[in-house]
Each structure stands twice: as C-alpha cells, then as structure tokens.
Amino acid sequence: MFTTGRIIFTLILVAGFILLMVFAYRKDAKNQKGYGKDSLKVLAVIVVVVLLYLFFTRLLK
C-alpha cells in the first residue's frame, strides 16, 4: 500500500509544512498583537460543543 519512499516523502513534506507555518505565525504574531487574544476561549467553546454533540449522539443511540 505505502512504500518506504512514499512514507519518507510524506514525513518530510509534513515536517517542512509545519516548520514554515511556525515561522510564518511567529512573524505575523509580532505584527498582529490585538488579534487572537480570545482565541483560546473560542477554541474551548468549539471543543465543548463537539464533545456535547458526541455525548448526545451516543446517548440517543
């Protein structure tokens, strides 16, 4: 299914993408201080909504 070459290529591609995203985020974070200060609250609300959805869908089965 997956050859060794494909796995290595995928790992290098994902690692490079993550590295570029980290550098871009750090550069952008210096310029955009006001944005994203409430992002943890939004993330927490999204996680709670997803967990409630999963809970109720499994409860009603």
ZAPAKE-663071 format. One record per residue: residue in one letter; x, y, z of N, C-alpha, C in turn. Coordinates in steps of 0.2 Angstrom, whole numbers, plus 5000, padded with zeros to 4 digits. Example, Ala and Ser with C-alpha at 12.3 -4.5 7.8 and 13.67 -1.06 7.14 Angstrom:
// ZAPAKE-663071
a506649725039506249785039506649845039/s506449895035506849955036506450005039/
This chain:
// ZAPAKE-663071
m500449945000500050005000500450065000/f500850075005501350135006502050105005/t502450135001503150115000503550155005/t504150135006504550175011504750245008/g504750245002504950314999504350364999/r503750334999503150375000503050405007/i503250355012503150375019503750425020/i504350425018504850475019504650535016/f504450535010504250595007503650635011/t503150595013502650625017502850655023/l503350625027503550645033503950715032/i504350715027504750775025504350835023/l503850815019503350865017502950895023/v502750855027502350875033502750915038/a503450895039503850925044504050995041/g504151005034504351065031503751115031/f503151085030502551125031502451155038/i502551115043502451135050502951185051/l503551175049504151225051503951295047/l503751295041503551355038502951395041/m502451355044501951385047502151415054/v502551385057502851415064503251475062/f503651475057504051535056503551595054/a503051575049502551625047502151655053/y501951605058501551635063501951675068/r502551665069502951705073503051775070/k503151775064503251835060502651875061/d502051845060501451885059501151905066/a501351865071501151875078501451945081/k502051955079502352025081501952085078/n501752075072501352125069500652135071/q500352085073499652075074499452065082/k499652105086499652095093498852085096/g498452125093497752135096497352075094/y497452045088497051985086497251925089/g496751885091496851815093496951815101/k496751875104496851865112496351825115/d495751825112495251775114495151715110/s495651695107495651635103495551575107/l495851575113495851515117495151505120/k494751555121494051555123493651525117/v493751545111493451515105493551445105/l494151425105494351355105494051315110/a494051335116493651305121492951295120/v492651345117491951335116491851285110/i492251285105492151235100492251165102/v492751155107492851085109492251065114/v492051115118491451095122490851075117/v490751115112490151095108490251035104/v490851015102490950955099490850895104/l491150905110491050855115490350845117/l489950895117489250885119488850855113/y489050865107488750835101488950765101/l489550745103489750675103489350635109/f489350675114488950645120488250625119/f487850675116487150665115487050615109/t487450615104487350565099487450495101/r487950485105488050415108487450405113/l487250455117486750445122486050425118/l485950445113485250435109485250375105/k485850345104485850285100485450225103/
